[in-house]
Amino acid sequence: MNYIHRQIEPMIHKLVRSFPSLAISGPRQSGKSTLLINTLKSHQYITLDDPLTRERAASDPSFFLDSIAGPVIIDEIQLAPHLLSYIKMRIDENRVNKGMYVFTGSQQFSMIKNMGDSLAGRVALLDLLPFSLAEKKKRLGKESVLDAFTHAALTGSYPELVVDDKIDVHTWYGSYIRTYLERDIRSIYNIGNLRDFQRFMQLLAGRCAQLLNLSGFAKDLGVSVPTVKNWLSLLETSRMIYLLPPYYNNLGKRITKSPKIYFTDIGIICYLTGIRDKAHLLQGPMAGALFENYCMQETIKVFFNHGQRPQLYYLRTSNALEVDLLIEVSARTVIPVEFKISKTPSLGMGANIARFRNLFSGIKLQKGLLVTMSDRTVPLAAGLTAITVDDYLKEVTNLIGV
């Protein structure tokens, strides 16, 4: 199978010319190793998943690093965190050498902490999520919005699922969740009963694109609120979920302060909630939430693939005004976005954007965007455009200046 080029590649080339080291983190199976092997072909590749290699790194770190000729990719660095102190000394001995050490890791919890302790100021950090819509099209070709959404939900966006259509998706996700729980969660956190944690993931999936209710989750699971907070932190740090904060920049006490929950892959949502066919997906009660989550996961990927931290928010007031997404362009200047699972956009679908514009005149609103399943972008009013998913993602890309 031919390698599918990733959108993050230009950032990798840029950062290895600017920093002594680079770390790529992201969910398991998001393609980190394949990306680096194909992008940094002059780098030697070493994986610490190999027990013999890991033993060599543990028993004699100095000799292990001496034996490496030239720049190197060290895969699964969290399995030998002690190496980082030795690497730090080598970087400090010769700061002019850039891109000498490139790391990957699936356990962000320990990896990022160790990087901060040992390589602060010496390492650039990037996150790699599963395939973006544009990356999937290189394999699947041009699809309608409906087909692309359906594929993302029922097949997912992890590279292995996209490139190998013979894989049983349900079995793959089942194995993926078990591996995530056993290798990542249990190994670094005393989680207690893994069934409770998996049940927590299922509850989160069923409430994607909704407000986070910590006490509600705690009550449903029979655990404490601090426990729920810890579990959320693990899922967020491992890039399994994304918490969208509220926009309450001097807007008063009537603004809801809880974040909204999104997964970075709606295929996992469908696995956890038992959605396995197109009819259930499009006609079931979660259809609108899943489409909103799909648009949000693709939005986040645009930022991550360009090395940017998203300035993304939502708005909900006590008098039922809600805007799905606010993209902050500059201080008190935002682009309001609504997501609607409809092929026939109408002016009424953007009514909340108009209300927001009238209620909060101190906020500068740029043109509102109504993202739907339509395959055509059309202006609906002076301040509102119904836009396709493809065109919307191009607009987001243009916003971050690339």
C-alpha positions as CSV (number, residue, x, y, z in Angstrom):
1,M,0.0,0.0,0.0
2,N,1.4,3.4,-1.0
3,Y,2.1,5.8,1.8
4,I,-0.5,8.5,2.2
5,H,1.1,11.9,2.9
6,R,0.0,13.7,6.0
7,Q,-0.8,17.4,6.3
8,I,1.5,17.8,9.3
9,E,4.6,17.0,7.2
10,P,5.6,20.6,6.5
11,M,5.5,21.4,10.2
12,I,7.8,18.5,10.9
13,H,10.3,19.7,8.3
14,K,10.1,23.2,9.7
15,L,10.6,22.2,13.4
16,V,13.5,19.8,12.8
17,R,15.4,22.7,11.3
18,S,14.6,24.9,14.3
19,F,14.8,22.7,17.4
20,P,17.3,20.2,18.7
21,S,14.5,17.7,19.2
22,L,10.9,17.1,18.2
23,A,8.2,15.0,19.9
24,I,5.2,13.6,18.1
25,S,2.4,12.4,20.4
26,G,-1.1,11.3,19.6
27,P,-3.5,8.4,20.0
28,R,-2.3,4.9,19.4
29,Q,-2.5,3.8,15.7
30,S,-2.8,7.4,14.5
31,G,0.2,6.8,12.2
32,K,3.1,8.4,14.1
33,S,5.8,5.9,13.2
34,T,4.8,5.5,9.6
35,L,4.7,9.3,9.3
36,L,8.2,9.8,10.6
37,I,9.8,6.9,8.7
38,N,8.4,8.3,5.4
39,T,9.0,12.0,6.2
40,L,12.5,11.9,7.8
41,K,14.2,9.3,5.6
42,S,17.7,10.4,6.7
43,H,17.0,9.6,10.3
44,Q,17.8,6.2,11.8
45,Y,14.7,4.5,13.2
46,I,14.8,2.8,16.6
47,T,11.7,1.4,18.4
48,L,11.7,0.8,22.2
49,D,8.9,-1.7,21.7
50,D,11.7,-4.1,20.9
51,P,12.6,-5.7,24.3
52,L,16.3,-6.1,23.3
53,T,16.6,-2.5,22.3
54,R,14.8,-1.4,25.4
55,E,17.2,-3.5,27.6
56,R,20.2,-2.0,25.9
57,A,18.8,1.5,26.5
58,A,18.2,0.7,30.1
59,S,21.5,-1.0,31.0
60,D,23.9,1.4,29.4
61,P,22.2,4.7,28.1
62,S,25.5,6.4,27.2
63,F,26.7,3.5,25.1
64,F,23.2,3.1,23.5
65,L,23.3,6.8,22.4
66,D,26.9,6.5,21.3
67,S,26.0,3.6,19.0
68,I,23.5,5.8,17.1
69,A,24.9,7.2,13.9
70,G,23.4,10.6,13.0
71,P,19.9,11.9,13.6
72,V,17.5,9.3,15.1
73,I,13.8,8.6,15.5
74,I,13.2,7.0,18.9
75,D,9.7,5.4,18.9
76,E,7.8,4.9,22.2
77,I,10.2,7.0,24.2
78,Q,8.0,6.7,27.3
79,L,9.3,3.1,27.7
80,A,12.7,4.4,28.5
81,P,12.2,7.9,30.1
82,H,15.7,7.8,31.7
83,L,17.2,8.3,28.2
84,L,15.9,11.9,28.1
85,S,18.4,13.1,30.8
86,Y,21.3,11.7,28.7
87,I,19.9,13.3,25.6
88,K,19.6,16.6,27.3
89,M,23.3,16.6,28.1
90,R,24.2,15.8,24.5
91,I,21.9,18.5,23.2
92,D,23.5,21.1,25.5
93,E,27.0,20.1,24.4
94,N,26.1,21.0,20.8
95,R,23.0,23.3,20.5
96,V,23.7,24.1,16.9
97,N,22.7,20.6,15.8
98,K,19.0,20.7,15.0
99,G,16.6,17.8,14.6
100,M,19.0,15.2,16.0
101,Y,16.4,13.5,18.2
102,V,12.8,12.9,17.1
103,F,10.5,11.0,19.6
104,T,7.1,9.4,19.4
105,G,4.9,8.2,22.2
106,S,1.3,7.0,22.7
107,Q,1.3,7.6,26.5
108,Q,1.1,11.4,26.5
109,F,0.6,11.5,30.3
110,S,4.1,10.3,31.1
111,M,5.8,11.4,27.9
112,I,4.9,15.1,28.1
113,K,5.8,15.2,31.8
114,N,9.2,13.7,31.2
115,M,9.8,16.0,28.2
116,G,9.0,19.0,30.4
117,D,11.2,17.8,33.1
118,S,14.2,17.0,30.9
119,L,14.0,18.9,27.6
120,A,12.2,22.1,28.4
121,G,13.2,24.7,25.8
122,R,14.9,22.0,23.7
123,V,12.0,20.1,22.2
124,A,9.1,21.1,19.9
125,L,5.8,19.3,20.4
126,L,3.2,18.2,17.8
127,D,0.1,16.1,18.0
128,L,-1.0,13.7,15.3
129,L,-4.6,12.7,15.2
130,P,-6.1,10.1,12.8
131,F,-6.6,10.9,9.1
132,S,-8.2,14.2,8.3
133,L,-10.9,14.5,5.6
134,A,-8.3,15.7,3.1
135,E,-6.0,12.8,3.9
136,K,-8.7,10.3,3.6
137,K,-9.6,11.6,0.1
138,K,-6.2,10.6,-1.1
139,R,-7.2,7.0,-0.5
140,L,-11.0,7.1,-1.0
141,G,-11.3,9.8,-3.7
142,K,-13.8,12.6,-3.7
143,E,-16.9,11.8,-1.8
144,S,-20.1,13.6,-1.1
145,V,-20.5,15.2,2.4
146,L,-23.0,12.4,3.3
147,D,-20.6,9.6,2.2
148,A,-17.6,11.2,3.9
149,F,-19.6,11.6,7.2
150,T,-20.9,8.0,6.9
151,H,-17.5,6.6,6.3
152,A,-16.0,8.6,9.3
153,A,-18.8,7.2,11.6
154,L,-19.1,3.6,10.5
155,T,-15.4,3.0,9.5
156,G,-13.5,5.6,11.3
157,S,-10.4,7.7,10.4
158,Y,-7.6,5.6,11.9
159,P,-5.1,4.9,9.0
160,E,-5.3,1.1,9.3
161,L,-9.1,1.2,8.9
162,V,-8.9,3.6,5.9
163,V,-6.3,1.7,3.9
164,D,-7.4,-1.8,4.6
165,D,-11.1,-2.3,3.8
166,K,-10.9,-6.0,4.7
167,I,-10.6,-5.3,8.4
168,D,-13.7,-5.9,10.6
169,V,-14.3,-2.4,12.0
170,H,-16.2,-3.6,15.1
171,T,-13.5,-6.1,16.1
172,W,-10.7,-3.5,15.4
173,Y,-12.3,-0.9,17.7
174,G,-12.9,-3.5,20.4
175,S,-9.2,-4.5,20.4
176,Y,-8.2,-0.9,20.2
177,I,-10.2,0.1,23.3
178,R,-8.9,-3.0,25.3
179,T,-5.3,-2.1,24.3
180,Y,-5.9,1.5,25.3
181,L,-7.3,0.5,28.7
182,E,-4.7,-2.1,29.5
183,R,-1.5,-0.5,28.1
184,D,-2.2,3.2,28.7
185,I,-4.7,3.6,31.5
186,R,-3.9,0.7,33.8
187,S,-0.1,1.1,33.4
188,I,0.1,4.7,34.5
189,Y,-2.9,5.3,36.7
190,N,-4.5,3.2,39.4
191,I,-7.8,3.3,37.7
192,G,-9.5,0.6,39.9
193,N,-12.2,-1.2,38.0
194,L,-11.5,-0.9,34.2
195,R,-15.2,-1.8,33.6
196,D,-16.2,1.5,35.3
197,F,-13.8,3.4,33.1
198,Q,-15.1,1.8,30.0
199,R,-18.6,2.5,31.1
200,F,-17.6,6.1,31.6
201,M,-16.3,6.2,28.0
202,Q,-19.6,4.8,26.8
203,L,-21.5,7.5,28.7
204,L,-19.3,10.2,27.3
205,A,-19.8,8.9,23.8
206,G,-23.6,8.9,24.2
207,R,-23.4,12.6,25.2
208,C,-21.0,13.8,22.6
209,A,-21.5,17.5,21.6
210,Q,-23.3,18.1,24.9
211,L,-22.4,20.0,28.0
212,L,-20.1,18.2,30.5
213,N,-22.0,17.4,33.7
214,L,-19.5,16.1,36.2
215,S,-21.9,15.4,39.0
216,G,-24.3,13.6,36.6
217,F,-21.5,11.3,35.5
218,A,-20.4,10.7,39.0
219,K,-23.9,9.8,40.1
220,D,-24.5,7.4,37.1
221,L,-21.2,5.6,37.7
222,G,-21.2,5.6,41.5
223,V,-17.9,7.4,41.8
224,S,-16.7,10.7,43.1
225,V,-16.6,13.9,41.1
226,P,-12.7,14.1,41.6
227,T,-12.5,10.6,40.1
228,V,-14.5,11.7,37.0
229,K,-12.2,14.8,36.7
230,N,-9.2,12.5,36.7
231,W,-10.7,10.2,34.1
232,L,-11.5,13.1,31.9
233,S,-8.0,14.4,32.2
234,L,-6.6,11.0,31.0
235,L,-8.9,10.9,28.0
236,E,-8.1,14.5,27.1
237,T,-4.4,14.1,27.5
238,S,-4.4,11.0,25.3
239,R,-6.3,13.0,22.7
240,M,-9.3,10.6,22.8
241,I,-11.6,13.6,23.6
242,Y,-11.5,17.3,23.2
243,L,-13.2,19.7,25.7
244,L,-14.5,22.8,24.0
245,P,-14.5,25.7,26.5
246,P,-17.3,28.3,26.7
247,Y,-16.7,31.9,25.5
248,Y,-17.4,34.1,28.4
249,N,-15.1,37.0,27.7
250,N,-16.8,39.7,29.9
251,L,-20.2,38.6,28.7
252,G,-21.7,38.4,32.2
253,K,-22.9,35.7,34.6
254,R,-25.7,34.4,32.3
255,I,-23.1,32.5,30.3
256,T,-22.9,28.7,30.8
257,K,-19.4,27.9,32.1
258,S,-19.2,24.1,31.5
259,P,-17.2,22.8,28.5
260,K,-18.7,20.6,25.7
261,I,-17.5,17.1,25.0
262,Y,-16.2,15.9,21.6
263,F,-14.3,12.8,20.5
264,T,-11.4,13.1,18.1
265,D,-12.8,10.1,16.1
266,I,-16.6,9.5,15.7
267,G,-15.9,5.9,14.8
268,I,-15.1,5.3,18.4
269,I,-18.4,7.0,19.4
270,C,-20.3,4.7,17.1
271,Y,-18.5,1.6,18.4
272,L,-19.2,2.6,22.0
273,T,-22.9,3.4,21.4
274,G,-23.6,0.5,19.2
275,I,-24.3,2.4,15.9
276,R,-23.3,0.0,13.1
277,D,-25.4,0.8,10.1
278,K,-26.3,3.9,8.0
279,A,-30.0,3.9,8.9
280,H,-29.2,4.0,12.6
281,L,-26.6,6.6,12.1
282,L,-28.7,9.0,10.0
283,Q,-32.1,8.4,11.5
284,G,-31.2,7.8,15.1
285,P,-31.4,10.3,18.0
286,M,-27.6,11.0,17.8
287,A,-27.5,12.0,14.2
288,G,-27.2,15.8,14.8
289,A,-24.7,15.4,17.6
290,L,-22.5,13.1,15.5
291,F,-22.4,15.5,12.6
292,E,-21.5,18.3,14.9
293,N,-18.7,16.1,16.5
294,Y,-17.5,15.2,13.0
295,C,-17.2,18.8,12.0
296,M,-15.4,19.6,15.3
297,Q,-12.9,16.8,15.0
298,E,-12.0,17.9,11.5
299,T,-11.7,21.5,12.7
300,I,-9.3,20.4,15.5
301,K,-7.2,18.5,13.0
302,V,-6.6,21.6,10.9
303,F,-5.1,23.4,13.9
304,F,-3.0,20.4,15.1
305,N,-1.7,19.6,11.7
306,H,-0.3,23.1,11.4
307,G,1.2,23.1,14.9
308,Q,-1.4,25.5,16.3
309,R,-3.4,25.5,19.5
310,P,-7.1,26.1,18.7
311,Q,-8.7,29.3,19.9
312,L,-12.2,27.6,19.8
313,Y,-15.2,28.2,22.0
314,Y,-18.9,27.7,22.1
315,L,-21.7,30.0,23.6
316,R,-24.7,29.2,25.6
317,T,-26.7,31.7,27.7
318,S,-29.4,31.2,30.3
319,N,-32.1,32.4,27.9
320,A,-31.5,29.6,25.4
321,L,-29.1,31.3,23.0
322,E,-26.5,28.8,21.7
323,V,-23.9,29.0,19.0
324,D,-22.1,25.7,18.3
325,L,-18.6,27.2,17.7
326,L,-16.9,30.5,18.0
327,I,-13.5,30.8,16.3
328,E,-11.5,33.6,17.9
329,V,-9.7,35.6,15.2
330,S,-8.4,38.2,17.6
331,A,-9.4,39.7,20.9
332,R,-13.2,40.1,20.9
333,T,-13.4,39.3,17.2
334,V,-15.0,35.9,16.4
335,I,-16.4,33.8,13.6
336,P,-19.7,32.2,14.7
337,V,-20.4,28.7,13.3
338,E,-23.4,26.5,13.4
339,F,-23.5,22.8,12.4
340,K,-26.7,21.3,11.0
341,I,-27.3,17.9,9.6
342,S,-29.4,19.0,6.7
343,K,-29.0,19.1,2.9
344,T,-31.3,22.1,2.6
345,P,-29.9,25.0,4.6
346,S,-32.2,27.9,5.4
347,L,-31.9,31.3,6.9
348,G,-33.7,30.1,10.0
349,M,-30.9,27.7,10.9
350,G,-28.6,30.7,11.4
351,A,-31.1,32.5,13.7
352,N,-28.9,32.1,16.8
353,I,-26.0,33.8,15.0
354,A,-28.2,36.8,14.3
355,R,-29.4,36.8,17.9
356,F,-25.8,36.7,19.1
357,R,-24.9,39.6,16.9
358,N,-27.8,41.7,18.3
359,L,-27.3,40.8,22.0
360,F,-23.6,41.2,22.2
361,S,-22.8,44.3,20.2
362,G,-19.4,44.7,21.9
363,I,-18.2,41.5,20.2
364,K,-17.1,41.9,16.6
365,L,-18.7,39.1,14.6
366,Q,-17.3,38.3,11.2
367,K,-19.4,36.5,8.6
368,G,-21.4,33.6,10.2
369,L,-21.0,30.1,8.8
370,L,-23.7,27.5,8.6
371,V,-22.0,24.1,7.9
372,T,-24.5,21.6,6.5
373,M,-24.5,18.4,4.4
374,S,-25.1,20.4,1.3
375,D,-22.6,20.0,-1.5
376,R,-22.9,23.7,-2.5
377,T,-21.8,26.9,-0.7
378,V,-24.4,29.6,-1.0
379,P,-24.8,33.0,0.7
380,L,-28.1,33.2,2.8
381,A,-27.9,36.8,4.0
382,A,-25.4,39.6,4.4
383,G,-23.8,38.1,7.4
384,L,-24.5,34.4,6.9
385,T,-23.2,31.8,4.4
386,A,-24.3,28.2,4.1
387,I,-21.0,26.4,3.5
388,T,-19.9,22.9,2.6
389,V,-17.7,20.9,5.0
390,D,-14.8,21.1,2.5
391,D,-15.1,24.9,2.0
392,Y,-15.5,25.4,5.8
393,L,-12.2,23.5,6.4
394,K,-10.5,25.6,3.8
395,E,-11.7,28.8,5.5
396,V,-10.3,27.5,8.8
397,T,-7.0,26.7,7.1
398,N,-6.9,30.3,5.7
399,L,-7.6,31.7,9.1
400,I,-4.4,30.3,10.6
401,G,-2.4,31.8,7.8
402,V,-1.2,28.7,5.8
